[in-house]
Amino acid sequence: MELRPEEAEELAALRSHVTTTRRPSSPGLEARMFEPLPCLDHGFVRVVDYMGDDAAVVQAARVSYGTGTRKVSDDRNLIRYLMRHRHTTPFEMCELKLHVKLPIFVARQWIRSRTASVNEYSARYSILDREFYLPRAEDLALQDNQNRQGRGDSLDAEQAAEVLSLLKHDAMHNHAQYERLLEHHGLSRELARMTLPVSWYTQWYWKIDLHNLLHFLSLRMDRHAQYEIRVYADTIGSLVADWVPLVWEAFADYRLGAVTLSRQMMKVVQAMLAGEPPTLENSGLSRREWTELMEALGR
Ligand SMILES: Cc1cc2nc3c(=O)[nH]c(=O)nc-3n(C[C@H](O)[C@H](O)[C@H](O)COP(=O)(O)OP(=O)(O)OC[C@H]3O[C@@H](n4cnc5c(N)ncnc54)[C@H](O)[C@@H]3O)c2cc1C
C-alpha cells in the first residue's frame, strides 16, 4: 500500500494534532488513530473516530453516573456476563468510524452487513485510479471439491505465474479501455466505469456500533469467510482489541472461541461422557453435523 505524498502529509498532520477533552477515551485506540493499516496489496483500514470504551458498556448496563468505586475486576465480570448472556444494547453504546479502501468484490460481501452507516467514493464524480487487487501467488488456489464456496489446494508455481499474468493483463486492458472511453469518447464517468472489473479498489467511510461490529467480525473472521475479507476483519479485530480490551477478551472467549451445540449434539456429548459413545448412525446428526462436532471436540 502506497500513500501519495499529500496523503502522507495530511495523515501526519492529523496524527500530530492533540486536543484535550472531557469525553472518555481509550488509550489503546488513541495510539492508532488515523494510521492506515495495510490490507491486501493496495487497501487499508484506518480509524477516523470512535465513541466510548469498556467503561461505557458497564455504565450503560448499570445506568450509572461514572466509574464510582468499582474495581476493574467488577467491570470485567459484568462485561463477561453481558457477552455470555447476549445482552446486546450496552455494547451498542460504543461506536467506531473507519475509512476503508477495499476491492469491489470484498465491498459487495461487506455491505451485506446492513447495520452500519456507509458513504462510498463516487465513480460518477471522480475518475478511479489504476488500482486493482492482484492476489499473492500463494493465495491462488484451486476450487475446493467439498466446499462449493471455498478454496482447495494451492496452484503450483507455474500455474500461479500464468494466472497472475492473465489477471494483470485483463485489468490493465480494462483500465486502458476505461481511459479511452473517458478521453477519446468523452463518455460520462458513471458509464465508463462499467468496463472496470470487481478487483478494482473502492473506498468508504463505515460507521457501526460495537454490538453490530462484533457480529460482523464473528461472520468475517471465521475460517469459512473468504480470505480477502478476513484480512480486513482480522485488522479491525486488532483495533477492537486495543479499543475495548475487556470486551474483546469476552468476545474471544464467548463468541470467537465458543461452539454452539444443538440438543442432539448435547446428547452425543453426554453419551460420550457416560462412556457410551454413539455412532453417526444412531446419533440423530447428519454426517456434516457429526464431522463439525468431532472437529470441535478435537476428535
Ligand atoms: C461465509 C459467508 C458466506 C455467505 N454467502 C452468501 C451467499 O452465497 N449469498 C448471499 O446472498 N449472502 C451470503 N452471505 C451473507 C449472509 O447471508 C448475510 O446476509 C450477511 O452475513 C449479513 O448477516 P446479518 O444479516 O446477520 O447481518 P446484518 O445485516 O449486520 O444484520 C444484523 C442483524 O440485524 C437483524 N436485521 C438486520 N436487518 C434486518 C431486516 N431487514 N430484517 C430483520 N432483521 C434484520 C438480523 O437479526 C441480523 O442478524 C454470506 C455470509 C458469510 C459470512
PDBQT file of the ligand as one rigid body, heavy atoms in Angstrom, charges set to zero:
ROOT
HETATM    1  C1  LIG A 301     -19.224 -17.170   4.892  1.00  0.00    +0.000 C 
HETATM    2  C2  LIG A 301     -20.415 -16.425   4.351  1.00  0.00    +0.000 A 
HETATM    3  C3  LIG A 301     -20.988 -16.797   3.145  1.00  0.00    +0.000 A 
HETATM    4  C4  LIG A 301     -22.104 -16.101   2.639  1.00  0.00    +0.000 A 
HETATM    5  N1  LIG A 301     -22.637 -16.480   1.424  1.00  0.00    +0.000 NA
HETATM    6  C5  LIG A 301     -23.673 -15.788   0.905  1.00  0.00    +0.000 A 
HETATM    7  C6  LIG A 301     -24.232 -16.134  -0.384  1.00  0.00    +0.000 A 
HETATM    8  O1  LIG A 301     -23.796 -17.066  -1.038  1.00  0.00    +0.000 OA
HETATM    9  N2  LIG A 301     -25.251 -15.372  -0.868  1.00  0.00    +0.000 N 
HETATM   10  C7  LIG A 301     -25.790 -14.329  -0.163  1.00  0.00    +0.000 A 
HETATM   11  O2  LIG A 301     -26.721 -13.676  -0.648  1.00  0.00    +0.000 OA
HETATM   12  N3  LIG A 301     -25.303 -13.986   1.053  1.00  0.00    +0.000 NA
HETATM   13  C8  LIG A 301     -24.250 -14.672   1.595  1.00  0.00    +0.000 A 
HETATM   14  N4  LIG A 301     -23.737 -14.301   2.804  1.00  0.00    +0.000 N 
HETATM   15  C9  LIG A 301     -24.332 -13.152   3.522  1.00  0.00    +0.000 C 
HETATM   16  C10 LIG A 301     -25.197 -13.620   4.703  1.00  0.00    +0.000 C 
HETATM   17  O3  LIG A 301     -26.272 -14.432   4.284  1.00  0.00    +0.000 OA
HETATM   18  C11 LIG A 301     -25.739 -12.405   5.489  1.00  0.00    +0.000 C 
HETATM   19  O4  LIG A 301     -26.589 -11.673   4.645  1.00  0.00    +0.000 OA
HETATM   20  C12 LIG A 301     -24.631 -11.492   5.964  1.00  0.00    +0.000 C 
HETATM   21  O5  LIG A 301     -23.621 -12.242   6.585  1.00  0.00    +0.000 OA
HETATM   22  C13 LIG A 301     -25.171 -10.449   6.946  1.00  0.00    +0.000 C 
HETATM   23  O6  LIG A 301     -25.617 -11.123   8.089  1.00  0.00    +0.000 OA
HETATM   24  P1  LIG A 301     -26.731 -10.497   9.033  1.00  0.00    +0.000 P 
HETATM   25  O7  LIG A 301     -27.996 -10.300   8.288  1.00  0.00    +0.000 OA
HETATM   26  O8  LIG A 301     -26.787 -11.342  10.264  1.00  0.00    +0.000 OA
HETATM   27  O9  LIG A 301     -26.026  -9.113   9.428  1.00  0.00    +0.000 OA
HETATM   28  P2  LIG A 301     -26.584  -7.625   9.471  1.00  0.00    +0.000 P 
HETATM   29  O10 LIG A 301     -27.136  -7.180   8.180  1.00  0.00    +0.000 OA
HETATM   30  O11 LIG A 301     -25.452  -6.840  10.060  1.00  0.00    +0.000 OA
HETATM   31  O12 LIG A 301     -27.759  -7.647  10.483  1.00  0.00    +0.000 OA
HETATM   32  C14 LIG A 301     -27.500  -7.902  11.860  1.00  0.00    +0.000 C 
HETATM   33  C15 LIG A 301     -28.762  -8.465  12.443  1.00  0.00    +0.000 C 
HETATM   34  O13 LIG A 301     -29.779  -7.447  12.398  1.00  0.00    +0.000 OA
HETATM   35  C16 LIG A 301     -31.029  -8.048  12.100  1.00  0.00    +0.000 C 
HETATM   36  N5  LIG A 301     -31.536  -7.449  10.857  1.00  0.00    +0.000 N 
HETATM   37  C17 LIG A 301     -30.883  -6.553  10.053  1.00  0.00    +0.000 A 
HETATM   38  N6  LIG A 301     -31.671  -6.190   9.032  1.00  0.00    +0.000 NA
HETATM   39  C18 LIG A 301     -32.838  -6.853   9.192  1.00  0.00    +0.000 A 
HETATM   40  C19 LIG A 301     -34.042  -6.925   8.461  1.00  0.00    +0.000 A 
HETATM   41  N7  LIG A 301     -34.241  -6.199   7.360  1.00  0.00    +0.000 N 
HETATM   42  N8  LIG A 301     -34.999  -7.728   8.900  1.00  0.00    +0.000 NA
HETATM   43  C20 LIG A 301     -34.846  -8.470  10.007  1.00  0.00    +0.000 A 
HETATM   44  N9  LIG A 301     -33.730  -8.469  10.745  1.00  0.00    +0.000 NA
HETATM   45  C21 LIG A 301     -32.732  -7.682  10.350  1.00  0.00    +0.000 A 
HETATM   46  C22 LIG A 301     -30.800  -9.542  11.994  1.00  0.00    +0.000 C 
HETATM   47  O14 LIG A 301     -31.016 -10.114  13.239  1.00  0.00    +0.000 OA
HETATM   48  C23 LIG A 301     -29.314  -9.648  11.670  1.00  0.00    +0.000 C 
HETATM   49  O15 LIG A 301     -28.709 -10.860  12.085  1.00  0.00    +0.000 OA
HETATM   50  C24 LIG A 301     -22.642 -14.994   3.343  1.00  0.00    +0.000 A 
HETATM   51  C25 LIG A 301     -22.052 -14.616   4.560  1.00  0.00    +0.000 A 
HETATM   52  C26 LIG A 301     -20.970 -15.303   5.066  1.00  0.00    +0.000 A 
HETATM   53  C27 LIG A 301     -20.358 -14.856   6.378  1.00  0.00    +0.000 C 
ENDROOT
TORSDOF 0
